[in-house]
Structures are given as structure tokens and as C-alpha cells.
């Protein structure tokens, strides 16, 4: 049986996409992204997430959106 994947995106405060990812473990992947933000990872996507979460006061659910689900690989 093939794993099902989903495509997800991070969007800024005005809804513009700044990152697109793909995973077959969405709950785990969300936690991994948040852990990298908390650790202070300096990759641009994590800098942007940190700014949106801390300075703009957005919730992760406001930034994160699933684009497509149940994709076969």
C-alpha cells in the first residue's frame, strides 16, 4: 500500500505563500516545524514563521494551510 501525501503551505499575514512542503506525516511535520522555530533555526522560512508568530501575533493555524490531501506517490 502506498503512503498518502499532502501538500501544505505557509502564508504570511496577507495570505501570500512563502513556503510549500509535502509530507505523509502532517501532524508530525507541523510539530517539527514548530520545534525548529523554538530552537532558533535561522533558515528564512523559520525566521518568517518566528516573526509572524511572535511579532505579528498570528497563530500557527493562521499561517499553515493544506493545499491538497491524499495524494499517491
C-alpha positions in Angstrom: 0.0 0.0 0.0 1.4 3.4 -1.0 1.5 6.2 1.6 -0.8 9.2 1.1 0.9 12.6 1.0 -0.4 16.1 1.4 0.9 19.4 0.1 0.8 22.3 2.6 1.8 25.9 2.6 2.8 28.7 5.0 1.1 32.0 4.3 2.0 35.5 5.6 -0.3 38.0 7.2 -1.9 39.0 3.9 -2.2 35.4 2.6 0.8 35.3 0.3 2.5 31.8 0.2 6.1 31.9 1.4 6.7 28.1 1.7 5.3 24.9 0.2 6.0 21.5 1.6 5.0 17.9 1.1 4.7 15.1 3.7 3.0 11.9 4.5 3.0 12.7 8.3 1.3 16.1 8.6 0.8 16.1 12.4 4.5 15.2 13.0 5.7 17.6 10.3 3.8 20.5 11.9 5.4 19.7 15.2 8.8 19.6 13.6 8.4 23.0 12.0 7.3 24.5 15.4 10.3 22.8 17.1 12.7 24.4 14.6 11.1 27.9 15.3 11.6 27.4 19.0 15.2 26.2 18.6 16.0 29.4 16.7 16.8 27.8 13.4 17.9 30.6 11.1 16.6 29.3 7.8 14.5 32.1 6.1 11.2 30.1 6.4 11.7 29.8 10.2 12.7 33.4 10.6 9.5 34.4 8.8 7.4 32.0 10.9 9.0 33.3 14.1 8.2 36.9 13.1 4.6 36.0 12.3 4.1 34.1 15.5 5.9 36.4 17.9 5.7 39.9 16.4 2.5 39.7 14.4 0.7 37.6 17.0 -0.7 35.1 14.5 -1.4 31.5 15.5 0.2 28.7 13.6 -3.2 27.7 12.3 -3.5 31.1 10.7 -0.2 30.6 8.8 -0.5 26.9 7.9 -2.9 25.6 5.3 -3.3 22.3 3.5 -3.4 22.7 -0.3 -4.1 19.1 -1.3 -4.6 15.8 0.7 -4.5 12.1 0.0 -2.0 12.3 -2.9 -0.5 9.0 -4.0 3.2 8.8 -4.8 
